[in-house]
Amino acid sequence: MRTHVRYPIALATSFLWIGFIGAISFMEAWLKFQAPGITVPLGLGIGRLVFSALNKVEWVLALIILGNFVVGKAHFSSPRTILYAIPLTLLVLQTVWLLPALNVRVELLLQGQEPENSYLHLYYEGIEICKVVCLSLLGTKLFKR
């Protein structure tokens, strides 16, 4: 039985996007602090650099999926495009609000100040989980097509 996938680039890219989130947000973020000799300031500096790069990669992946949908003439009210729109909206939220707010906290810590307690890291992880779930559902839906 042959399966025809209408949006093969979007399919592959959605799972690639999940891989980046898993590798960076769910592994690298906390593992770097387990390495010998890594101080909190060093770990924070590395984290800021890595998450900035991840954000840029996520934008490239999001635009690749969008391009595949546009070229493939996807209906933008279909469930698959809604499953794409959710992670895209969350990515916008991370880019314009959450990452800058986290960077302010990192800068305060690097200057030896203690920022107020916040839930920003929990929001970030919650958003990452939501993106992974939506992208998984999107990839599954694209494969079943």
C-alpha positions in Angstrom: 0.0 0.0 0.0 1.5 3.3 -1.1 0.9 6.5 1.0 0.8 9.8 -0.7 2.1 12.7 1.4 0.9 16.1 0.0 3.2 18.2 2.1 6.4 16.2 2.5 8.6 19.2 3.4 6.2 20.3 6.1 6.0 16.7 7.4 9.8 16.4 7.7 10.3 19.9 9.0 7.7 19.5 11.8 9.6 16.5 13.1 12.9 18.3 12.7 11.5 21.2 14.7 10.4 18.7 17.5 14.0 17.4 17.5 15.5 20.8 18.0 13.1 21.6 20.9 13.8 18.2 22.5 17.6 18.5 22.2 17.9 22.0 23.4 15.0 22.8 25.7 14.6 19.4 27.3 18.2 18.3 27.4 20.9 20.9 26.9 19.2 23.5 29.1 19.8 21.6 32.3 22.6 19.2 31.3 25.1 21.9 30.8 25.0 22.7 34.5 26.0 19.1 35.3 29.3 19.4 33.4 32.4 19.8 35.6 33.7 23.4 35.8 30.5 25.0 34.6 29.6 28.0 36.8 26.2 29.6 36.9 27.4 32.7 35.0 29.1 30.5 32.3 26.0 28.3 32.0 23.7 31.3 31.7 25.9 32.8 29.0 25.9 29.6 27.1 22.2 29.2 27.5 21.5 32.7 26.2 23.6 32.0 23.1 22.1 28.6 22.5 18.4 29.7 23.0 19.0 32.7 20.7 20.3 30.3 18.0 17.4 27.9 18.6 14.9 30.8 18.2 16.4 31.6 14.8 16.4 28.0 13.7 12.7 27.7 14.8 11.8 30.7 12.6 13.5 29.1 9.6 11.7 25.9 10.2 8.3 27.7 10.7 8.9 29.6 7.4 9.7 26.3 5.6 6.5 24.8 6.7 4.6 27.9 5.7 6.2 27.9 2.3 5.3 24.3 1.8 1.7 25.0 2.7 1.6 28.1 0.4 3.1 26.2 -2.6 0.9 23.2 -1.9 -2.2 25.5 -1.8 -3.2 24.4 1.7 -6.6 25.6 3.0 -5.8 27.9 5.9 -8.8 26.9 7.9 -8.0 23.2 7.9 -7.0 21.3 11.1 -3.4 21.0 9.9 -2.9 24.7 9.4 -4.5 25.3 12.8 -2.0 22.8 14.3 0.7 24.9 12.6 -0.7 28.3 13.7 -0.5 27.4 17.4 3.3 26.7 17.5 3.8 29.7 15.2 1.8 32.0 17.6 3.7 30.6 20.5 7.0 31.2 18.7 6.0 34.8 18.2 5.2 35.1 21.9 8.6 33.6 22.8 10.4 35.9 20.4 8.8 39.2 21.4 8.2 38.7 25.1 9.5 35.6 26.8 13.1 35.5 25.5 13.7 39.2 26.1 12.3 38.9 29.6 14.5 35.9 30.3 17.5 37.7 28.9 16.9 40.6 31.4 16.9 38.1 34.2 20.2 36.6 32.9 21.8 40.0 32.7 20.8 40.8 36.3 22.3 37.5 37.4 25.5 38.1 35.5 25.8 41.5 37.2 25.5 39.9 40.6 22.0 41.0 41.3 19.2 38.7 42.4 16.1 39.1 40.2 12.6 38.7 41.7 11.1 35.2 41.6 9.1 34.5 38.4 7.4 31.8 36.5 9.1 32.7 33.2 11.0 29.5 32.9 7.9 27.5 33.6 6.0 29.4 30.9 8.9 28.7 28.5 8.8 25.0 29.2 5.0 24.9 29.0 5.1 26.6 25.6 7.8 24.2 24.4 5.6 21.2 25.5 2.6 22.8 23.7 4.7 23.3 20.5 5.9 19.7 20.6 2.3 18.4 21.0 1.0 20.5 18.2 3.9 19.7 15.9 3.5 16.0 16.6 -0.2 16.1 15.8 0.6 18.2 12.7 3.2 15.6 11.5 0.8 12.8 12.2 -2.0 14.5 10.3 0.3 15.3 7.4 1.5 11.7 7.2 -2.0 10.3 7.3 -3.1 12.5 4.4 
